[in-house]
């Protein structure tokens, strides 16, 4: 037995043989505020149901409450106040390691029914009260316990209907057939850059999430027909919320796993001050092992990140927050100067790759009065991605092959006013102004012996402006409307879009809800595409600088039914008409930016492309009940595009169908010990591929695709099953969790794609991730 196995055995035995058998308790506290104005609600009653004797308190003058000595386990809370709808919060998890601190919003009632109870299950209502269709809330616990989610919102989301992972090696996701690049990331109400390590230019995903689950609160994930406050996105939105640190007690979390080693700390900033701090730092575990001299291969991934949230009250009506994240990642590899060791053309190449991303924001929140709440934020963000590639020739001389360095920075100012017009209606309006700076360089050679060619070389700045206003109106207790308008303009070329949004929700009875929505949405092209260079007769031009915005009409209709207090069914149908899409000009061209995966497109493009996505989704979900939860998601869809060729073709992401089962169960082994079993199984149609022209590839000694048959082939069906086994034990003042995530437990060889191998003169297949076990250990105290 090796040393690692011995260590795991000792930890396991220690966990299942408790030294303490006393009954453990913890404190549950928080604040209750109005959903719109954020005004604190004094005198609200907070009860923990099914406790004997019944535990509960009333909020104080600041809306705060505290319930001490709550038994460990999963509890349901009920929040009540005269003139407001009762709120039920199920599945509040209480552990001994950390206090439970809740931020609770309740909605004013206008008294048409005798009693209205709002079920506040984490998936049943969104954090954003203006989301009516195609939205759901996800919890921090889901990113931790879903099999193979590994604390990553992107990987967690592949359990949801309409969401398909495009590559096991990263967290890129296609939503309802859209390109992953159509995804918008937002944090604390403001847009942020792609928050991932190991990213490619122009993409929205990466290899590992920078954001720590230690900082996240319940957040929203939107898949279509977004409310008016969201812009510059066609596919979906991650709207992330940060939790505040504990402002009464210092708490810590240590976590070590295959992907990284984390240290988190939180607590009060000063005595008798309600401000708090929350900080998390992570460093690559593989890098640590490599620096200790353990051989890990030629390409070692190195990354580290820091994320934080400081909450600074400035009186009863105002507060400041300072929040942000930063991540550094790189991967270096050297080609071996021995052709006998080369198995393919790729072994000739050396690479120096890096990807650095960061954002820091200051948010000022001010409660003007009991009806108006103003939030103003300034965010500075940026990322830099680079790769320096060299190729060994037959004499083992290093030949410069390609070089790219893409730097983007942004300063964003936003101001949003929430106004409570009446018990029936509220208005949210805001403006976003972005100062964009860029320094973009890309050059390389197409083939051996070709001269280095410049594709992009541009430095400068530009601006974009967004503004919105949206009205939420409850015509009755059962009927709700959301109407809004969004405006987006890129000052680089003055391309702009005025976008109406409307949605409605009607509750047929206390168990059924019907909803529909429409929105016009637009998106700026990746900045590097605007600055692609073209040389003609010695003159350099920028043929793409005047490209317009990509646009899409979204139509959604949905039906929800609560089968019982814990079981929910949801059906949604949608149609998306995409237009103004950049494509290559020409009647025989098949390229569309809708299929762009990596880096910037540098060929001349025109806004003459079309696209359409349509389909239906079915979700059957049991919220955690008797320690069991499950989520069954099924999607059937079609995703097509058209160029000046005037022929509808499959997009790269048109898998046609996807079925996902996510299920978990917890077992109480002994007092204060919990065994968790979580499984996720995915079966879906393969992504599309363009056939390789073997004869032409042999002639040119590189992969040449038959573009006349673009995306006519489909990879075999994708199947993957992941398993997570965890053991949690509570001790006085600490909670520990030992977990094993086994990704692709059946070791299925899912195809990633095909390529021509020049050294062998044949087409080879690349496969996605094989079976990988990931061990982690976390302690909270």
Secondary structure, DSSP 8 states (H G I E B T S, - for coil): --HHHHHHHHHHHHHHS-S--S--EEEEEEEEEETTT--B-TT-EEEETT-SS-EEEE--TTSEEEEEEEESEEEEEEEE-TTB-EEEEEEEEE-SSS-EEEEEEE-B--SSSS--EEE--TTTS-SSTT--SSEEEE-HHHHHHSTT-TT-HHHHGGGSTTEEES-TTS--EEETT--GGGEEEEETTEE----EES--TT-S--SEE-S-TTTB-SEEEE-SS--TT--S-SSEEEEE-B----SSS-EEEEEEESS-EEEEEEEESSTT---EEEEEEEE-HHHHHHHTT----S-EEEEEEEEEEEEEE-SSSEEEEEEEEEEEEEEEE---S-GGG--SGGGGEEEEEEEEEEEEEEEEEEEEETTEEEEEEEEEEEEEEEEEEEEE-TT--EEEEEEEEEEEEEEEEEEEEEEE-SSSEEEEEEEEEEEEEEEEEEEE-SSTT---EEEEEEEEEEEEEEEEEEEEEESSSSEEEEEEEEEEEETTTTEEEEEEEEEEEEESSSSEEEEEEEEEEEE---HHHHTB-EEETTEEE-TTTT---EEEEEEEEEEEEEEETTEEEEEEEEEEEEEEEEE--STT---BGGG--SS---S--EEEEEEEEEEEEEEEEEEEETTEEEEEEEEEEEEEEE-TT---EE-TT---EEEEEEEEEEEE-STTEEEEEEEEEEEE---EE--B-HHHHHHHTS--B-GGGTT-EE---EEEEEEEEEEEEEETTEEEEEEEEEESTT----EEEEEEETTTTEEEEEE----EEEEEEEEE-
